[in-house]
Amino acid sequence: MENRSVVTASAADSDPATRPGGPTGVAAGPRRGSVCALVLAALASGAVQALSEGELLGDLPVVFSVARMPQPQQEAPGMVTVLDREAIRASGYRNLPDLLRLAPGFQVAWLRGWWGVATYHGLAGEFSNRVLVLVDGRPVNSEYWSQGIDWQSLPVAIDDVDRIEVLGGSNSATYGTNAFLGVVNIATRAPGESPGASARFTAGSGEGETVVRWSGGNGVVAARMTVGWRAGEGLDDLRDTWRSRLLNLRAEARPTASDELSLAFAHQSGRAFEGYATDVFNPVRERRTANQVLQLGWLRTLAGGAEAQVSFYESIDRHADELTLPLLPGPVEVNTNRTALRRSFEARLSGFLADDLRGNAGLEFRSDALTSLMLFGNPDARQTRTWRAFGNLEWRAARATTINLGLMAERVSLTRGTLAPRLFANHEVAAGHMLRAGLSTATRSPTIFEARFNQRTTPSGIPIDQLILGNPGLKPERIAAAELGYQGRAAAGSTQWNLRLYEERLKDLIVQVPYNDATVPPGAQAYTFANLETSRNRGLEGQVAFSPMAGTRLTLSHAAQRIRQHIPRVAHSAPGNATTLMWTQAVTGAMDFSLIHHRVGRIHWLEFGDDLRPIRRTDARVTWRWRDGPYRGELILAGTNLFGRYDEFRAPPPPETHRFGRRLTVGLKVDF
């Protein structure tokens, strides 16, 4: 339903002349000037966003994820990168984390062929839990992943993704805990859109994919169903093959002109190998996952265009992992099996309060339960409950000035209550040129792992010589951020840029520290968690898109960032500079190609990760399209990391060598 709001509201809200309060001047057209001078200035300052040609040459897109209401991109309270269908298709990427390489400030790596890590502004290892990820407005950060993301287990097919909105910066004012450093909202296609069926087959370099999708409707009821199978051999020097299958169903019904009912059901199951052949305490074995979600919604349109919405979802994440440890007096069977259950109920009201004032307000209750005999020492579930009240206001204070105010009041049962306000002002200094300034705060509550971990023995009662104990007295992590932004366009929209200068001050960061008391056995090492660290992050990041002629698109993204922290590995947990250059070219009406080059500076992945040398990577994609009556087809040749190999997440020596080599695939997509 949240994706529906974007679609239905975009036509009116993207045209400032139709918005209450009068036009802003954007629709009058861009100011003429020297294209070369503007491009050089933009390239010298920052970076680029992957935009479709329609967005490059027409109006800026409407975004929904920042304030949970449709806003023209230039009026949103923050810098938003929009990866639309055309950008996703042009990239050739078939994994969600890889798509985030196109957003400035994101760091992406593959710990294993099935284990992707994506974070924003560093401070992360294998569990990236300071970025909130949503699918159609539903958080998918999982307690069984320590509030991180199991990307390969998400029951979402790339072909179903309509767009990805990436907010650079905190947004606890709208989404609460976990929206600490950034927010990624993955919006899928509306049911009934692109009616008919399609099938995609991809193979090559140890990878394979089959996806079949059907969509249709009759004006009252619309539905979409997707079935998919995927498999891969993983990184070059590891035994980390994986396979996965998914079912995704989404339906909407409009029983009256004022009511819309929605239902979404998704299921994923998969198997993957992890461990090392030479590590007796982490041997090669097969892990299994099974995840499913049910989401229900009701939206009613009220008088004056206001909307009332009620939604509920339940998600279950299951993880099975058994291994044999060579302990004395004999081998011990150990499992780290765990199950996470989440239920959420939310009510929200939105609409115009006056001609120049609109907003929304809502309440949410969420419960999380995590069960794991190994991690908590008994079979009982560890639970948390979260209560939230939130609101956003957008005030057109003047013809060219928009003020955005957001506030979240939240109480997580593991810790104390928090408030997270946000204040932004966007001012149009000239037609097509917008300045942005804002202040925000955010929090990240401790996870169940950090607060309740109690790993003292194996499930059979044998003591462990390395204990990890939770700390129920942890406080929420806090961040206060300030930013200045400039979004503009020139030359009839053929050049666009969006820049962000920021400073983030982080306090009470949760870190793992040694622990000792009378309950720790002699000779054992024990660790717990504590609020000990602070950090100050500063940087400049942005986006520039340039279309010098029809059929040509050049995009450049760059992020320059510095982390001031006394621990060297934390200070280097984000690269000082990272650049992505993307060139998309239409050769004929039936053929186009794209080239993407990534240049990422030195980075130290935390926790299980290593200090990695700078990375240079070049990806390419060529597509041929054809049509035969009702049938449409695409043949896609894609190459990833065409030149050389580099280390992902970990560096040599073996056995923990995580090398990423050349990948070549061929794909066939048919619509009928």
C-alpha positions as CSV (number, residue, x, y, z in Angstrom):
1,M,0.0,0.0,0.0
2,E,2.9,2.4,0.6
3,N,4.1,1.8,-2.9
4,R,0.5,2.6,-4.1
5,S,0.7,6.0,-2.4
6,V,3.8,6.8,-4.4
7,V,2.1,5.9,-7.7
8,T,-1.2,7.6,-7.1
9,A,0.2,10.8,-5.6
10,S,3.2,11.4,-7.9
11,A,1.3,12.9,-10.8
12,A,-0.2,15.7,-8.7
13,D,2.6,16.2,-6.2
14,S,5.4,16.3,-8.7
15,D,3.8,19.4,-10.4
16,P,4.2,22.3,-7.9
17,A,1.5,24.3,-9.7
18,T,-1.1,21.7,-8.6
19,R,-0.1,21.7,-4.9
20,P,-2.0,23.8,-2.4
21,G,-0.1,27.0,-1.6
22,G,0.7,27.8,-5.2
23,P,3.6,27.1,-7.5
24,T,7.2,27.3,-6.4
25,G,8.7,28.4,-9.6
26,V,10.2,25.0,-10.4
27,A,7.8,24.5,-13.3
28,A,9.0,27.7,-15.0
29,G,12.0,25.8,-16.4
30,P,15.8,25.8,-15.6
31,R,18.0,28.8,-16.0
32,R,20.3,28.9,-19.0
33,G,24.0,28.9,-18.5
34,S,27.3,27.3,-19.4
35,V,26.9,23.6,-19.4
36,C,30.6,22.9,-19.4
37,A,31.2,25.1,-16.4
38,L,28.3,23.5,-14.4
39,V,29.5,20.0,-15.2
40,L,33.1,20.8,-14.2
41,A,31.9,22.4,-11.0
42,A,29.7,19.5,-10.1
43,L,32.3,16.9,-10.9
44,A,34.8,18.8,-8.7
45,S,32.4,18.8,-5.8
46,G,30.9,15.3,-5.8
47,A,29.0,12.6,-7.2
48,V,26.2,11.0,-9.2
49,Q,22.9,9.3,-9.0
50,A,21.7,6.5,-11.3
51,L,18.7,8.2,-12.9
52,S,16.5,7.1,-15.7
53,E,16.5,9.1,-18.9
54,G,13.0,10.2,-18.3
55,E,14.0,11.7,-14.9
56,L,17.1,13.3,-16.4
57,L,15.1,15.1,-19.1
58,G,11.9,15.7,-17.2
59,D,10.7,16.4,-13.7
60,L,12.6,15.2,-10.7
61,P,11.1,12.0,-9.1
62,V,8.6,12.0,-6.2
63,V,9.9,10.2,-3.1
64,F,8.0,8.7,-0.2
65,S,10.5,7.2,2.2
66,V,11.7,10.2,4.1
67,A,8.5,11.6,5.7
68,R,6.2,8.7,4.7
69,M,4.3,11.0,2.3
70,P,4.9,11.8,-1.3
71,Q,7.3,14.7,-1.8
72,P,9.2,16.0,-4.9
73,Q,12.8,14.9,-4.4
74,Q,14.1,18.4,-4.1
75,E,11.7,19.2,-1.2
76,A,12.4,16.1,0.8
77,P,14.2,16.6,4.2
78,G,17.4,14.9,3.2
79,M,19.4,13.6,0.2
80,V,17.6,10.7,-1.6
81,T,19.2,8.6,-4.3
82,V,16.5,7.0,-6.5
83,L,17.4,3.7,-8.3
84,D,14.5,3.2,-10.6
85,R,13.7,0.3,-12.9
86,E,15.8,1.7,-15.7
87,A,18.8,2.2,-13.5
88,I,18.4,-1.4,-12.0
89,R,18.1,-2.9,-15.5
90,A,21.1,-0.9,-16.8
91,S,23.3,-2.0,-14.0
92,G,22.9,-5.7,-14.8
93,Y,23.1,-6.5,-11.1
94,R,21.0,-9.4,-9.9
95,N,21.6,-9.0,-6.1
96,L,20.1,-6.3,-3.9
97,P,23.4,-5.4,-2.1
98,D,25.2,-4.8,-5.4
99,L,22.6,-2.2,-6.4
100,L,23.6,-0.2,-3.3
101,R,27.0,0.3,-4.8
102,L,25.3,2.9,-7.0
103,A,24.4,5.0,-4.0
104,P,27.1,7.4,-2.7
105,G,28.4,6.6,0.8
106,F,27.4,2.9,0.8
107,Q,30.0,0.2,1.4
108,V,29.2,-3.3,0.0
109,A,31.0,-6.6,0.3
110,W,30.3,-10.4,0.2
111,L,31.5,-12.3,3.2
112,R,30.4,-15.4,1.4
113,G,28.6,-16.0,-1.9
114,W,25.3,-15.9,0.0
115,W,26.2,-13.5,2.7
116,G,26.2,-9.9,1.6
117,V,27.0,-6.9,3.8
118,A,25.9,-3.3,3.0
119,T,26.4,-0.4,5.3
120,Y,26.5,3.4,5.2
121,H,29.4,5.4,6.6
122,G,31.2,2.4,7.9
123,L,31.1,1.2,11.6
124,A,30.0,-2.2,10.6
125,G,31.1,-5.8,10.1
126,E,29.2,-8.9,9.2
127,F,26.1,-7.7,11.0
128,S,25.3,-4.3,9.5
129,N,22.6,-3.1,12.0
130,R,22.8,0.7,11.8
131,V,21.0,1.0,8.5
132,L,17.2,0.3,8.3
133,V,16.0,-1.7,5.3
134,L,12.4,-1.7,4.3
135,V,10.4,-3.7,1.7
136,D,7.2,-1.9,0.8
137,G,7.5,0.0,4.1
138,R,8.0,-3.1,6.2
139,P,11.4,-3.4,8.2
140,V,13.3,-6.5,7.3
141,N,16.2,-6.1,9.8
142,S,16.0,-9.4,11.7
143,E,16.7,-10.1,15.3
144,Y,18.1,-13.5,14.4
145,W,20.7,-11.5,12.4
146,S,21.3,-9.1,15.3
147,Q,19.1,-6.6,13.5
148,G,21.2,-6.9,10.4
149,I,20.0,-8.1,7.0
150,D,20.2,-11.6,5.5
151,W,20.0,-10.3,1.9
152,Q,19.9,-13.6,0.1
153,S,17.0,-14.8,2.3
154,L,14.7,-11.9,1.4
155,P,11.8,-13.2,-0.7
156,V,12.2,-10.4,-3.2
157,A,13.0,-10.9,-6.9
158,I,14.9,-8.1,-8.6
159,D,12.4,-8.2,-11.5
160,D,9.6,-7.2,-9.0
161,V,11.5,-4.1,-7.7
162,D,9.9,-0.9,-8.9
163,R,12.4,1.4,-7.3
164,I,14.8,1.7,-4.4
165,E,14.9,4.9,-2.4
166,V,18.1,5.4,-0.4
167,L,18.2,8.2,2.2
168,G,21.6,9.3,3.2
169,G,21.4,10.2,6.9
170,S,19.5,9.4,10.0
171,N,15.7,9.1,10.0
172,S,14.6,7.8,13.4
173,A,12.1,10.7,13.4
174,T,10.1,8.7,10.9
175,Y,11.1,5.0,11.5
176,G,12.5,4.8,15.0
177,T,15.5,2.6,16.0
178,N,17.7,1.2,13.3
179,A,17.2,4.2,11.1
180,F,20.5,5.3,12.6
181,L,22.8,6.1,9.7
182,G,20.6,5.6,6.7
183,V,17.4,4.1,5.3
184,V,16.8,1.9,2.2
185,N,13.3,1.4,1.0
186,I,12.7,-1.3,-1.6
187,A,9.3,-0.7,-3.3
188,T,7.9,-3.5,-5.4
189,R,5.7,-3.2,-8.5
190,A,2.0,-2.7,-7.9
191,P,-0.3,-5.7,-8.5
192,G,-1.8,-5.7,-11.9
193,E,0.9,-3.5,-13.4
194,S,2.4,-4.8,-16.6
195,P,-0.3,-7.4,-17.0
196,G,0.7,-10.7,-18.5
197,A,3.5,-13.2,-17.7
198,S,7.2,-13.1,-18.0
199,A,10.1,-15.6,-17.5
200,R,13.8,-15.0,-17.0
201,F,16.6,-17.5,-17.2
202,T,20.2,-16.6,-16.3
203,A,23.3,-18.8,-16.2
204,G,27.1,-18.6,-16.2
205,S,30.2,-18.4,-13.9
206,G,28.7,-20.8,-11.4
207,E,25.4,-18.8,-11.1
208,G,21.9,-19.7,-12.2
209,E,18.5,-18.1,-11.9
210,T,14.9,-18.8,-13.0
211,V,12.1,-16.3,-12.3
212,V,8.5,-16.6,-13.5
213,R,6.1,-13.8,-12.9
214,W,2.4,-13.2,-13.6
215,S,0.4,-10.0,-13.1
216,G,-3.2,-9.2,-13.9
217,G,-6.5,-7.7,-12.6
218,N,-10.1,-6.7,-13.5
219,G,-10.3,-3.1,-12.2
220,V,-11.5,-4.2,-8.8
221,V,-9.0,-6.9,-7.8
222,A,-5.4,-7.0,-9.0
223,A,-2.7,-9.5,-8.2
224,R,1.0,-10.4,-8.9
225,M,2.7,-13.7,-8.3
226,T,6.4,-14.5,-8.6
227,V,8.2,-17.8,-8.3
228,G,11.9,-18.0,-8.4
229,W,14.9,-20.4,-8.1
230,R,18.5,-19.2,-7.6
231,A,21.8,-20.8,-7.0
232,G,25.5,-19.9,-7.0
233,E,29.0,-21.3,-6.3
234,G,30.1,-18.4,-4.1
235,L,33.5,-16.8,-3.8
236,D,36.5,-18.3,-5.6
237,D,38.4,-20.0,-2.8
238,L,35.6,-21.0,-0.4
239,R,33.1,-23.8,-0.2
240,D,30.1,-21.5,0.0
241,T,27.7,-22.8,-2.7
242,W,24.1,-21.8,-2.1
243,R,20.6,-22.2,-3.5
244,S,17.3,-20.6,-2.8
245,R,13.7,-20.5,-3.9
246,L,11.0,-18.0,-3.3
247,L,7.3,-17.4,-3.7
248,N,6.0,-13.8,-3.6
249,L,2.3,-12.9,-3.8
250,R,0.8,-9.4,-3.6
251,A,-2.8,-8.5,-4.2
252,E,-5.0,-5.4,-3.9
253,A,-8.8,-5.0,-3.9
254,R,-10.9,-1.8,-4.2
255,P,-14.4,-2.9,-3.0
256,T,-15.5,0.8,-2.9
257,A,-14.3,4.1,-4.4
258,S,-12.9,5.0,-0.9
259,D,-11.4,1.7,0.3
260,E,-8.4,-0.3,-0.7
261,L,-7.4,-3.7,0.8
262,S,-4.0,-5.2,0.4
263,L,-2.4,-8.5,1.0
264,A,1.2,-9.7,0.6
265,F,2.6,-13.1,1.3
266,A,6.1,-14.2,0.7
267,H,8.1,-17.4,1.5
268,Q,11.8,-18.2,1.0
269,S,13.8,-21.3,1.7
270,G,17.4,-22.0,1.0
271,R,20.6,-23.9,1.8
272,A,24.2,-22.7,1.8
273,F,27.6,-24.0,2.9
274,E,29.8,-22.2,5.4
275,G,32.9,-22.9,7.5
276,Y,36.4,-23.9,6.5
277,A,38.0,-27.2,5.6
278,T,41.0,-26.6,7.9
279,D,39.2,-25.2,10.9
280,V,38.0,-27.9,13.3
281,F,36.0,-25.4,15.4
282,N,34.3,-23.9,12.3
283,P,34.0,-26.9,9.9
284,V,32.3,-26.9,6.5
285,R,28.6,-27.7,7.0
286,E,25.3,-26.7,5.4
287,R,23.0,-24.1,6.9
288,R,19.3,-23.9,6.1
289,T,16.9,-20.9,6.2
290,A,13.2,-20.6,5.9
291,N,11.5,-17.2,6.0
292,Q,8.0,-16.0,5.4
293,V,5.9,-12.9,5.9
294,L,2.2,-12.0,5.8
295,Q,1.2,-8.4,5.5
296,L,-2.3,-7.0,5.5
297,G,-3.5,-3.4,5.0
298,W,-6.6,-1.3,4.8
299,L,-6.5,2.3,3.4
300,R,-9.5,4.6,3.3
301,T,-9.7,7.9,1.5
302,L,-11.4,10.6,3.6
303,A,-13.0,13.9,2.9
304,G,-10.5,16.5,1.5
305,G,-8.1,13.8,0.3
306,A,-7.0,12.7,3.7
307,E,-6.1,9.1,4.2
308,A,-6.4,6.7,7.1
309,Q,-4.4,3.5,7.0
310,V,-4.2,0.4,9.2
311,S,-1.6,-2.3,8.7
312,F,-0.4,-5.5,10.2
313,Y,2.4,-7.9,9.4
314,E,4.0,-11.0,10.8
315,S,7.4,-12.3,9.8
316,I,9.2,-15.5,10.8
317,D,12.9,-16.1,10.2
318,R,14.3,-19.6,10.8
319,H,17.9,-20.6,10.7
320,A,19.3,-24.1,11.2
321,D,23.0,-24.7,11.7
322,E,24.5,-27.9,13.2
323,L,28.2,-28.8,13.6
324,T,30.4,-31.2,15.5
325,L,33.1,-29.9,17.7
326,P,36.2,-32.1,18.7
327,L,35.9,-31.5,22.5
328,L,37.0,-33.8,25.3
329,P,36.1,-36.4,26.4
330,G,34.5,-36.8,23.0
331,P,32.9,-35.0,20.0
332,V,30.0,-32.8,20.7
333,E,27.0,-32.1,18.5
334,V,26.3,-28.4,18.6
335,N,23.5,-26.3,16.9
336,T,23.1,-22.6,16.7
337,N,19.5,-23.0,15.5
338,R,17.4,-19.9,16.1
339,T,13.9,-18.6,15.2
340,A,12.9,-14.9,15.1
341,L,9.2,-13.9,15.2
342,R,8.0,-10.4,14.7
343,R,4.5,-8.9,14.8
344,S,3.6,-5.3,14.1
345,F,0.4,-3.3,14.1
346,E,0.3,0.3,12.9
347,A,-2.4,3.0,12.4
348,R,-1.6,6.2,10.4
349,L,-3.6,9.3,9.4
350,S,-2.3,11.8,6.7
351,G,-3.6,14.8,4.9
352,F,-3.7,18.6,4.5
353,L,-4.2,20.6,7.7
354,A,-4.3,23.9,5.7
355,D,-3.5,25.0,2.2
356,D,0.1,25.4,3.0
357,L,0.4,22.7,5.8
358,R,0.1,18.9,5.5
359,G,1.4,16.0,7.6
360,N,0.9,12.6,9.1
361,A,0.7,11.0,12.5
362,G,0.7,7.4,13.6
363,L,1.1,4.8,16.3
364,E,2.9,1.4,16.1
365,F,3.2,-1.5,18.4
366,R,5.8,-4.2,17.6
367,S,6.9,-7.4,19.4
368,D,10.0,-9.4,18.6
369,A,10.9,-12.8,20.0
370,L,14.1,-14.7,19.4
371,T,14.6,-18.4,20.4
372,S,18.0,-20.1,20.5
373,L,19.1,-22.8,22.9
374,M,22.8,-22.2,22.1
375,L,22.8,-18.4,22.3
376,F,20.7,-18.0,25.4
377,G,21.4,-21.1,27.4
378,N,17.7,-22.3,27.5
379,P,14.9,-22.9,25.1
380,D,12.8,-19.9,26.2
381,A,12.3,-17.0,23.8
382,R,13.8,-13.7,24.5
383,Q,11.3,-10.9,23.8
384,T,11.2,-7.2,23.2
385,R,8.3,-4.9,22.8
386,T,8.4,-1.5,21.0
387,W,5.8,1.3,21.2
388,R,6.1,4.2,18.8
389,A,4.2,7.5,18.2
390,F,5.4,9.6,15.2
391,G,4.5,12.6,13.2
392,N,5.7,14.6,10.2
393,L,4.7,18.1,9.1
394,E,5.5,19.9,5.8
395,W,4.9,23.6,5.9
396,R,5.2,25.8,2.8
397,A,6.4,28.9,4.7
398,A,6.9,30.9,1.6
399,R,6.6,30.5,-2.2
400,A,10.1,29.1,-2.4
401,T,10.6,27.7,1.1
402,T,9.5,24.4,2.6
403,I,9.9,23.5,6.3
404,N,9.9,19.8,7.3
405,L,9.5,18.8,11.0
406,G,9.5,15.2,12.2
407,L,9.3,13.6,15.7
408,M,9.4,10.1,17.0
409,A,8.7,9.1,20.6
410,E,9.7,5.5,21.2
411,R,10.0,3.0,24.0
412,V,11.8,-0.3,23.5
413,S,11.5,-2.7,26.5
414,L,15.2,-3.5,26.5
415,T,16.1,0.1,27.4
416,R,14.7,3.6,28.1
417,G,12.3,5.7,26.1
418,T,13.7,8.1,23.5
419,L,12.8,11.1,21.4
420,A,14.1,11.7,17.9
421,P,13.3,15.1,16.3
422,R,14.3,16.3,12.8
423,L,14.1,19.8,11.3
424,F,14.9,20.7,7.7
425,A,14.4,23.8,5.6
426,N,14.5,23.7,1.7
427,H,14.8,27.0,-0.1
428,E,14.7,27.5,-3.9
429,V,17.3,30.2,-4.6
430,A,16.6,30.1,-8.4
431,A,14.5,28.0,-10.7
432,G,15.8,24.5,-10.5
433,H,18.3,25.2,-7.7
434,M,17.4,24.2,-4.1
435,L,19.4,24.7,-0.9
436,R,18.8,22.3,2.0
437,A,19.8,22.5,5.6
438,G,18.8,20.3,8.5
439,L,19.4,18.9,12.0
440,S,18.4,15.5,13.2
441,T,18.9,13.0,16.0
442,A,18.5,9.3,16.0
443,T,18.9,6.3,18.3
444,R,19.7,2.6,18.0
445,S,18.4,0.4,20.8
446,P,20.5,-2.6,21.9
447,T,19.6,-5.8,20.1
448,I,18.5,-9.0,21.9
449,F,21.9,-10.4,21.3
450,E,23.7,-7.4,23.0
451,A,21.3,-7.3,25.9
452,R,20.4,-11.0,26.6
453,F,23.3,-13.1,25.1
454,N,24.1,-15.9,27.6
455,Q,26.5,-18.3,25.8
456,R,28.2,-20.2,28.6
457,T,27.8,-23.9,27.6
458,T,26.9,-26.0,24.6
459,P,23.2,-27.3,24.6
460,S,24.5,-30.5,26.1
461,G,26.0,-28.7,29.1
462,I,29.7,-28.7,28.1
463,P,31.4,-25.4,29.2
464,I,32.7,-23.1,26.5
465,D,36.2,-21.6,26.9
466,Q,35.1,-18.3,25.2
467,L,31.9,-16.9,26.8
468,I,29.8,-14.0,25.4
469,L,27.3,-12.5,27.9
470,G,24.7,-9.8,27.3
471,N,24.4,-6.6,29.2
472,P,20.8,-5.7,30.2
473,G,22.0,-2.3,31.3
474,L,22.9,-1.0,27.9
475,K,21.7,2.5,26.8
476,P,20.7,3.3,23.2
477,E,23.3,4.5,20.8
478,R,22.8,8.2,19.9
479,I,23.6,10.4,16.9
480,A,23.2,14.1,16.3
481,A,23.7,15.1,12.7
482,A,23.8,18.4,10.7
483,E,23.9,18.7,7.0
484,L,23.9,21.2,4.1
485,G,22.7,20.3,0.7
486,Y,22.4,21.7,-2.8
487,Q,20.3,20.1,-5.5
488,G,20.2,21.6,-9.0
489,R,19.8,21.1,-12.7
490,A,20.7,22.9,-15.8
491,A,20.6,22.7,-19.6
492,A,16.9,21.7,-19.9
493,G,17.4,19.0,-17.2
494,S,20.2,17.2,-19.1
495,T,22.5,17.9,-16.1
496,Q,21.4,17.3,-12.5
497,W,23.3,17.2,-9.2
498,N,22.6,16.6,-5.5
499,L,25.3,17.3,-3.0
500,R,25.4,16.7,0.8
501,L,27.9,18.1,3.3
502,Y,27.4,16.5,6.8
503,E,28.7,16.0,10.3
504,E,27.6,13.2,12.5
505,R,28.4,13.0,16.2
506,L,27.8,9.5,17.7
507,K,27.7,8.7,21.4
508,D,27.3,5.6,23.5
509,L,28.3,3.2,20.7
510,I,28.0,-0.4,21.8
511,V,31.2,-2.4,21.7
512,Q,32.4,-5.8,22.8
513,V,34.7,-5.7,25.9
514,P,36.4,-8.3,28.2
515,Y,34.4,-9.3,31.2
516,N,35.2,-11.2,34.4
517,D,33.4,-12.2,37.6
518,A,33.0,-15.2,39.8
519,T,30.8,-17.1,37.3
520,V,33.5,-17.2,34.6
521,P,35.3,-20.6,34.8
522,P,39.1,-20.5,35.4
523,G,41.0,-20.3,32.1
524,A,38.0,-19.1,30.1
525,Q,37.7,-15.8,28.3
526,A,34.5,-13.8,28.7
527,Y,33.2,-10.8,26.8
528,T,30.2,-8.6,27.2
529,F,28.9,-5.3,25.6
530,A,29.2,-1.7,26.9
531,N,28.4,1.8,25.8
532,L,32.0,3.1,25.6
533,E,32.7,4.7,22.3
534,T,32.1,8.0,20.5
535,S,32.8,9.0,16.9
536,R,32.6,12.0,14.7
537,N,32.0,11.5,11.0
538,R,32.4,14.2,8.5
539,G,32.1,14.1,4.7
540,L,30.9,15.3,1.4
541,E,28.9,13.1,-1.0
542,G,26.7,13.7,-3.9
543,Q,25.4,12.8,-7.3
544,V,25.8,14.2,-10.8
545,A,23.9,13.0,-13.9
546,F,24.7,14.2,-17.4
547,S,22.9,13.4,-20.6
548,P,24.9,15.1,-23.4
549,M,22.7,13.6,-26.2
550,A,19.7,11.4,-26.6
551,G,20.5,7.8,-25.7
552,T,23.6,8.7,-23.6
553,R,23.7,8.9,-19.8
554,L,26.8,9.5,-17.7
555,T,26.5,9.2,-13.9
556,L,29.2,9.7,-11.3
557,S,28.9,9.2,-7.6
558,H,31.5,10.1,-5.1
559,A,31.8,10.1,-1.3
560,A,34.7,11.6,0.7
561,Q,34.4,10.8,4.4
562,R,36.5,10.9,7.5
563,I,35.8,9.1,10.8
564,R,37.5,10.5,13.9
565,Q,37.9,7.7,16.3
566,H,40.8,6.6,18.6
567,I,40.6,2.9,17.5
568,P,42.3,2.7,14.1
569,R,40.2,-0.1,12.7
570,V,37.0,1.9,13.5
571,A,38.5,5.1,12.0
572,H,39.1,3.1,8.7
573,S,35.8,1.3,8.7
574,A,34.7,3.6,5.8
575,P,36.9,4.4,2.8
576,G,38.3,7.9,2.7
577,N,37.1,8.2,-1.0
578,A,34.8,6.0,-3.1
579,T,33.8,6.7,-6.7
580,T,31.5,5.1,-9.1
581,L,31.2,6.0,-12.8
582,M,28.4,4.6,-14.9
583,W,28.0,5.1,-18.7
584,T,24.8,3.8,-20.3
585,Q,24.5,4.1,-24.1
586,A,21.7,3.2,-26.6
587,V,23.4,1.9,-29.7
588,T,20.2,1.2,-31.7
589,G,16.5,1.1,-30.9
590,A,17.1,-2.6,-30.0
591,M,20.5,-2.6,-28.4
592,D,22.2,-0.7,-25.5
593,F,25.1,-1.3,-23.1
594,S,26.4,0.0,-19.8
595,L,29.9,0.2,-18.2
596,I,30.3,0.7,-14.4
597,H,33.7,1.4,-12.8
598,H,34.1,1.3,-9.0
599,R,37.1,2.8,-7.2
600,V,37.0,2.2,-3.4
601,G,39.7,3.3,-1.0
602,R,41.1,1.3,1.9
603,I,38.5,0.0,4.3
604,H,38.7,-2.1,7.5
605,W,35.6,-4.2,8.0
606,L,34.9,-4.7,11.7
607,E,34.2,-7.8,13.7
608,F,35.2,-10.7,11.5
609,G,36.5,-8.5,8.8
610,D,40.0,-7.3,7.8
611,D,41.9,-4.3,6.6
612,L,41.6,-4.3,2.8
613,R,43.6,-2.6,0.1
614,P,41.9,-0.2,-2.4
615,I,39.5,-1.9,-4.9
616,R,39.2,-1.3,-8.6
617,R,36.3,-3.1,-10.3
618,T,34.7,-2.8,-13.8
619,D,31.3,-4.3,-14.7
620,A,29.6,-4.3,-18.1
621,R,26.2,-5.2,-19.6
622,V,24.9,-5.5,-23.2
623,T,21.2,-6.0,-24.0
624,W,19.5,-6.9,-27.2
625,R,15.7,-6.5,-27.4
626,W,13.2,-7.8,-29.9
627,R,9.4,-8.0,-30.3
628,D,7.4,-10.7,-32.2
629,G,3.6,-10.0,-32.0
630,P,2.6,-10.2,-28.3
631,Y,6.0,-11.5,-27.3
632,R,8.9,-9.3,-26.2
633,G,12.3,-10.5,-25.3
634,E,15.7,-9.5,-24.0
635,L,19.1,-11.2,-24.3
636,I,21.5,-9.9,-21.7
637,L,25.3,-10.5,-21.5
638,A,26.8,-9.3,-18.2
639,G,30.3,-9.3,-16.8
640,T,31.3,-8.5,-13.3
641,N,34.8,-7.5,-12.2
642,L,36.2,-8.0,-15.7
643,F,39.9,-7.3,-14.8
644,G,41.7,-9.1,-12.0
645,R,40.6,-10.3,-8.6
646,Y,40.3,-8.6,-5.2
647,D,39.6,-9.4,-1.6
648,E,36.0,-9.2,-0.3
649,F,35.6,-8.5,3.4
650,R,38.6,-10.7,4.4
651,A,42.2,-10.8,3.3
652,P,44.7,-13.7,2.9
653,P,46.2,-15.9,4.3
654,P,44.1,-19.1,3.7
655,P,41.9,-20.7,4.7
656,E,39.9,-17.5,5.2
657,T,40.6,-16.2,1.7
658,H,37.7,-14.2,0.3
659,R,38.7,-13.6,-3.3
660,F,36.2,-12.2,-5.9
661,G,37.1,-13.0,-9.5
662,R,35.6,-12.5,-12.9
663,R,31.9,-13.4,-13.4
664,L,30.2,-13.8,-16.8
665,T,26.5,-14.5,-17.3
666,V,24.0,-14.7,-20.1
667,G,20.3,-14.1,-19.5
668,L,17.1,-14.4,-21.4
669,K,13.9,-12.6,-20.5
670,V,10.6,-13.1,-22.3
671,D,7.3,-11.3,-21.8
672,F,4.1,-12.8,-23.1
